[in-house]
């Protein structure tokens, strides 16, 4: 296990070094050069272990182990933009032996778990395990910004019906909220063309800027800075599904500009949506990307609605606002007692010695691309949330634990 751990750790470090945030497409590289190179690194590593691989034109890749009925492990190699506030190189893959961490964007979401899953297959193969199912480790390259990878995969292959995605929380996710990314366009008198904030629809905005005159009293009351003619608001990034864990930088700038009505709709009223809830939790509403123009501003909001709620009830709440749905994913809801959920939860409890039950989340994973799919780790309750935040890391302890949990789960589900 020690040798396996060391190899896994170094492969995680190496794959982090690819800046696989979506960038300008090039010929044969739909999501940018480094994303394509990251996919080839992963598939090359799998081939070196003796596995068959398929590259779906740099949209997605696949590692195949065994024969029989298909079973999927769905992970992704793309990442959200690094954002600001890092004290470690976001694409350095730094192995910090003193603190027993590997630093970098994607360490937990989702390059680390993807590499761990691959090494679990290698370990099972090396031990002579003969799965009675065809295990298909599918890695996408556009999970964070549109799921074009899954659409392309489905157009060129057949998605398995059952499996898990190591891109969520332990002990196992039985339900995921519905997701909408909605762009609102608000009329606003004036030229706001310098207004800019946010890097991605599913990241709480950590910096927002606008060119404006300095008002010392307003700057102080709103905790803003003034640099080179720019009003700057700095917050704290977080995953769009957990906006309360971040500090949104857009709101203070809207207030500084006197756009109180827009501020009220987005940060106070939130279209009266956040009171909606079911067993999977409350609806969350996060205005994450803002851009300005002459006499208008646009704001892209991340909305996560309870799994048993209809999308129509959410859309109805927008009323007469000018909006555009940029992307959406239907909710995922599984019976907590189904075999997949019970086996995955059992594997986690056995390795950790805990007795915890399946949970629901607001995050969206590839699990909803399956007829019967579940998010399965790597995050755990009580841990620091590093997903989509500066100084993302994975601990040595997490790597060792996941190697045991994923191996046991894969073995039990495919024997």
Buried (B, 14 or more C-beta within 10 A) or exposed (E): EEEBBEBBBBBBBBBBBBBBBBBEBEEEBBBBBBBBBBBBBBBEBBEEBEBEBBBBEBBBBBBBBBEEEBBBBBBBBBBBBBBEBBEBBBBBBBBEEEEEBBBBBBBBBBBBBBBBBBBBBBBBBEEEBEBEBBBBBBBBBBBBBBBBBBBBBEEEBEBBEBBBBBBBBBBBBBBBBBBBBBBBBBEBEBEBBEBBBBBBBBBBBBBBBBBBEEBEEBBEEBEBEBEEEBBBBBBBBBBBBBBEBBBBBBBBBBBBBEBEEBBEBBBEEBBEBBEBEBEBBBBBBBBBBBBBEEEBBBBBBBBBBBBBBEBEEBBEBBEEEEBEBBEBBEBBBBEBEBEBBBBBBBBBBBBBEEEBEBBBBBBBBBBBBBEBBBBBBBBBEEEEBBBBBBBBBBBBEBBBBBBBBBBBBBBEBBE
